[in-house]
Amino acid sequence: MVFVGDGDERHPFAITDRTPREYRVPAVDETPESASSGTLTGVADVVVAVSDLDAAVDEFRRSYRFPTPARWTDGDFGATLASFPGQPVTLAEPDGSKSWLTDRLDDVGPGPCSYLLGTDDVDAAHDRYALSTPTAWGGEKDDRRVSWVDSNRLGTTVGVADDGD
């Protein structure tokens, strides 16, 4: 995590890894069966909890030169969200009700609160990993669907979403 610019929002995307790639990623012929045969393609989106969506949008646009985001409200997530076209980040401001997201902001402050893993087939991922029923995930990707892992079992919020390609 890093603090970028003059804002107090946490940005989860600055990372440098100088280790050789072969130390971090197995060669294709060495990939474990469980990794190479699954329906998941990797991290597709990071959802960042923020207390002030407008200020966070301004900070991310200024810091990263992101385009104007698409915004929507998701009652199941309990937030107003903003996603930036072509970027793997969504900002989430609690919708005002007492929820897991307001609790997280109170306990931890702004920062990553949820992760969406990509897949080419949400229905197959749903069947394979016993996820929730797929629902719409809005914004500029309004045809995108997401299926959530049972957060009581995992202890965090992780979803599986269409890659959006």
C-alpha positions, -999 to +999 in steps of 0.1 A: +000+000+000+012+035-007+000+070-003+000+089-036-003+127-039-017+148-011-047+127-004-052+102+024-067+075+002-047+043+001-037+031-034-030-006-037-012-006-070+024+005-066+047-026-066+081-034-077+094-069-079+129-073-092+131-111-087+135-130-120+101-140-135+111-177-135+113-175-097+078-162-094+059-179-122+063-215-132+070-223-168+039-235-187+050-271-187+056-269-149+022-253-140+004-274-115-027-291-128-050-272-104-037-238-117-037-247-154-070-264-157-092-240-137-117-214-149-100-185-132-077-161-151-062-140-123-071-108-105-095-088-127-105-060-103-096-046-069-124-028-050-112+000-028-133+012+001-135+050+004-153+074+027-158+101+000-164+088-035-161+121-052-128+130-035-114+095-042-124+097-079-106+130-082-075+116-064-073+085-086-079+105-118-052+131-108-027+105-096-031+079-124-047+100-152-076+076-152-106+084-174-140+095-160-155+066-142-189+049-147-209+050-115-237+029-101-253+018-069-252-019-059-277-027-031-262-062-025-227-047-021-241-018+000-223+009-019-221+035-046-194+024-069-172+040-096-151+020-121-127+034-145-129+022-181-099+000-189-086+000-154-088-029-128-101-008-100-135+001-086-140+026-058-168+018-032-184+043-008-209+028+017-245+037+008-252+052+043-266+021+059-247+002+086-229-026+067-198-046+065-183-018+044-189+009+069-175-014+096-144-020+075-138+017+069-143+023+107-118-005+116-092-002+088-098+030+070-098+034+032-081+008+011-087-025-007-118-043+006-127-068-021-112-086-050-127-099-082-110-128-099-115-130-137-130-159-156-141-166-191-172-184-178-189-173-146-214-202-148-186-228-149-168-210-120-200-209-101-204-247-105-168-255-098-163-233-067-198-233-052-202-195-055-233-174-051-258-170-080-242-147-106-256-111-105-250-080-126-219-059-118-226-024-132-207+006-145-192+006-180-192-031-178-229-033-172-231-066-190-206-081-166-216-106-140-201-115-106-205-144-084-193-142-047-175-166-024-193-171+009-176-145+030-183-163+062-162-192+051-134-171+037-134-141+060-131-116+032-150-104+001-139-122-030-159-125-062-154-141-096-164-119-126-165-120-163-132-109-177-152-082-195-134-087-229 
